[in-house]
Amino acid sequence: MIEEKLSNFSQNVGQRQPTIEELEAFSTQTENVAYAQWARGEIRKRELEEQAKVVRTEIGKWKKEQEDVVKRQQAFNYVAQNYPDAFVKNQVGQVMGFNNQHPLMQQIDVIMRDPRFANDPEGLMAAADIAWARLQRSQQPIMQQQVQKQKEEIKNLQKKTLVEGGGKQPIGTTPPHRAAIEKLKKTGSIKDATEAIGLILEKRMAEEAQE
């Protein structure tokens, strides 16, 4: 009879599980003690399930918060290590904060205003990489102009050197400044251009001293 009564109750609420409110109403309306005890037992089970669900949810939130803290610190360390100019440091090299005057940090700040980066624990790391790439692209024309200017200066100095110093070196040896020029022709780098110019000027100063 109890099983039949419970089966009828389940059919009345449909295929779903009865709610706590429905169970409470059933426990108060039935005159059978066994039915009432069953309903109160079900209510207690539902309450425990809800409490466990809340606890699991809170634990999950706490774990995610802890993971986010670690990720944010790792992102900060990554940027501090790979882009040191974006930070202000004390006399012993410790990072004191962001260098808001540096172009890279200004670009990072613009990117971090986007919620997609601001809400991402690793957003600072991605923003720094993107900011650096943007700065590199914006500086390419300037760098190319500098390289071209130094190449022209090298050519002019090379012509003067060949005219003024031709035939003075022993056969079989290559002067340092000419070796630097040959290296520059192959690499075209600013570093090699600077080195070549320095050697050419050094040679000319030595020749003037001898005169």
C-alpha positions as CSV (number, residue, x, y, z in Angstrom):
1,M,0.0,0.0,0.0
2,I,2.9,2.4,0.8
3,E,4.5,1.6,-2.5
4,E,1.2,2.1,-4.3
5,K,0.7,5.5,-2.5
6,L,4.2,6.7,-3.4
7,S,3.8,5.5,-7.0
8,N,0.6,7.5,-7.3
9,F,2.3,10.6,-5.8
10,S,5.2,10.2,-8.3
11,Q,2.7,10.0,-11.2
12,N,1.0,13.1,-10.0
13,V,4.2,15.1,-10.2
14,G,5.2,13.5,-13.5
15,Q,8.4,11.8,-14.4
16,R,10.6,14.4,-12.6
17,Q,11.6,14.2,-9.0
18,P,9.2,16.0,-6.6
19,T,10.4,19.3,-5.3
20,I,11.0,20.0,-1.6
21,E,7.8,22.1,-1.5
22,E,5.8,19.2,-2.9
23,L,7.3,16.8,-0.4
24,E,6.6,19.1,2.5
25,A,3.0,19.4,1.3
26,F,2.7,15.6,0.9
27,S,4.1,15.0,4.4
28,T,1.6,17.3,6.0
29,Q,-1.4,16.2,4.0
30,T,-1.0,12.4,4.4
31,E,-2.4,10.7,7.5
32,N,0.0,7.8,7.2
33,V,3.0,8.0,9.5
34,A,5.1,6.0,7.1
35,Y,4.3,8.3,4.2
36,A,5.2,11.3,6.2
37,Q,8.5,9.8,7.4
38,W,9.4,8.9,3.8
39,A,8.6,12.5,2.6
40,R,10.7,14.0,5.5
41,G,13.5,11.7,4.7
42,E,13.4,12.7,1.0
43,I,13.4,16.4,2.1
44,R,16.5,15.8,4.2
45,K,18.3,14.1,1.3
46,R,17.4,17.0,-1.0
47,E,18.7,19.5,1.5
48,L,22.0,17.6,1.9
49,E,22.4,17.4,-1.8
50,E,21.8,21.2,-2.2
51,Q,24.3,21.9,0.6
52,A,26.9,19.6,-1.0
53,K,26.4,21.3,-4.4
54,V,26.9,24.8,-2.8
55,V,30.1,23.5,-1.1
56,R,31.4,22.0,-4.3
57,T,30.7,25.3,-6.2
58,E,32.5,27.4,-3.5
59,I,35.5,25.1,-3.5
60,G,35.6,25.3,-7.3
61,K,35.5,29.1,-7.2
62,W,38.3,29.1,-4.6
63,K,40.5,26.8,-6.6
64,K,40.0,28.9,-9.8
65,E,40.9,32.1,-7.8
66,Q,44.1,30.4,-6.6
67,E,45.0,29.2,-10.0
68,D,44.4,32.7,-11.5
69,V,46.7,34.3,-8.8
70,V,49.5,31.9,-9.9
71,K,48.9,32.6,-13.6
72,R,48.9,36.4,-13.1
73,Q,52.2,36.2,-11.2
74,Q,53.7,34.0,-13.8
75,A,52.5,36.4,-16.5
76,F,54.1,39.4,-14.6
77,N,57.4,37.5,-14.2
78,Y,57.4,36.7,-17.9
79,V,57.0,40.3,-18.9
80,A,59.5,41.5,-16.4
81,Q,62.1,39.0,-17.7
82,N,61.5,39.5,-21.4
83,Y,60.7,43.2,-21.5
84,P,62.7,44.8,-18.6
85,D,62.5,48.3,-20.1
86,A,58.8,48.4,-19.3
87,F,59.5,48.4,-15.6
88,V,61.0,50.8,-13.1
89,K,63.8,49.2,-11.0
90,N,65.7,50.3,-7.9
91,Q,69.5,50.5,-7.5
92,V,69.8,46.7,-6.8
93,G,67.7,45.8,-9.9
94,Q,64.4,44.9,-8.1
95,V,61.2,45.7,-10.0
96,M,59.4,48.5,-8.4
97,G,56.5,49.0,-10.8
98,F,55.6,49.7,-14.4
99,N,57.4,52.4,-16.4
100,N,54.5,54.3,-17.8
101,Q,56.7,56.6,-19.8
102,H,58.1,53.8,-21.9
103,P,56.4,53.3,-25.3
104,L,56.1,49.6,-24.8
105,M,54.3,50.0,-21.5
106,Q,52.0,52.6,-23.0
107,Q,51.1,50.2,-25.8
108,I,50.5,47.4,-23.2
109,D,48.2,49.7,-21.2
110,V,46.1,50.3,-24.3
111,I,45.7,46.6,-25.0
112,M,45.0,45.8,-21.4
113,R,41.9,48.0,-21.5
114,D,40.3,45.4,-23.6
115,P,38.2,43.1,-21.3
116,R,39.4,40.0,-23.1
117,F,42.9,40.7,-21.9
118,A,42.0,42.4,-18.6
119,N,39.9,39.4,-17.4
120,D,42.4,36.8,-18.6
121,P,44.9,35.8,-15.8
122,E,47.6,35.5,-18.6
123,G,46.4,38.6,-20.4
124,L,49.4,40.7,-19.5
125,M,51.7,38.2,-21.1
126,A,49.8,38.2,-24.4
127,A,49.4,42.0,-24.3
128,A,53.2,42.5,-23.9
129,D,54.0,40.2,-26.9
130,I,51.5,42.0,-29.1
131,A,52.7,45.5,-27.9
132,W,56.3,44.5,-28.7
133,A,55.4,43.3,-32.2
134,R,53.5,46.5,-32.9
135,L,56.4,48.6,-31.8
136,Q,58.8,46.6,-34.0
137,R,56.6,47.2,-37.0
138,S,56.3,50.9,-36.3
139,Q,60.0,51.3,-36.0
140,Q,61.0,49.4,-39.1
141,P,60.9,52.4,-41.4
142,I,63.2,54.4,-39.0
143,M,65.6,51.5,-38.7
144,Q,65.7,51.1,-42.5
145,Q,66.5,54.8,-42.9
146,Q,69.3,54.5,-40.4
147,V,70.8,51.5,-42.1
148,Q,70.6,53.2,-45.5
149,K,72.2,56.4,-44.1
150,Q,75.1,54.4,-42.6
151,K,75.6,52.5,-45.8
152,E,75.9,55.7,-47.7
153,E,78.4,57.0,-45.2
154,I,80.4,53.8,-45.5
155,K,80.5,54.1,-49.3
156,N,81.7,57.7,-49.1
157,L,84.4,56.8,-46.5
158,Q,85.4,53.8,-48.5
159,K,86.0,55.9,-51.6
160,K,88.1,58.4,-49.7
161,T,90.1,55.6,-48.1
162,L,90.8,53.9,-51.4
163,V,92.0,57.1,-52.9
164,E,94.0,58.3,-49.9
165,G,95.4,55.1,-48.7
166,G,95.8,53.0,-51.8
167,G,99.0,50.9,-52.2
168,K,100.2,51.5,-48.6
169,Q,99.3,48.1,-47.2
170,P,101.6,45.1,-47.6
171,I,100.5,42.6,-50.2
172,G,98.6,39.6,-48.7
173,T,97.1,41.5,-45.7
174,T,93.7,43.0,-45.3
175,P,93.4,46.2,-43.3
176,P,90.9,45.9,-40.4
177,H,88.7,48.7,-41.8
178,R,88.4,47.0,-45.2
179,A,87.6,43.7,-43.6
180,A,84.8,45.5,-41.6
181,I,83.5,47.0,-44.9
182,E,83.4,43.5,-46.6
183,K,81.6,42.1,-43.6
184,L,79.1,45.0,-43.7
185,K,78.4,44.3,-47.4
186,K,77.4,40.7,-46.5
187,T,75.3,41.5,-43.4
188,G,74.1,45.0,-43.8
189,S,73.6,45.2,-40.0
190,I,73.7,48.4,-38.0
191,K,76.2,46.9,-35.6
192,D,78.7,46.0,-38.5
193,A,78.1,49.5,-40.0
194,T,79.0,51.2,-36.7
195,E,82.1,49.0,-36.3
196,A,83.3,49.8,-39.9
197,I,82.8,53.5,-39.4
198,G,84.8,53.4,-36.2
199,L,87.7,51.5,-37.8
200,I,87.8,53.9,-40.8
201,L,87.8,56.9,-38.6
202,E,90.5,55.3,-36.4
203,K,92.7,54.7,-39.5
204,R,92.3,58.3,-40.8
205,M,93.2,59.7,-37.4
206,A,96.3,57.5,-37.3
207,E,97.3,58.7,-40.8
208,E,96.8,62.4,-39.8
209,A,98.9,61.9,-36.7
210,Q,101.7,60.5,-38.8
211,E,101.6,63.5,-41.1
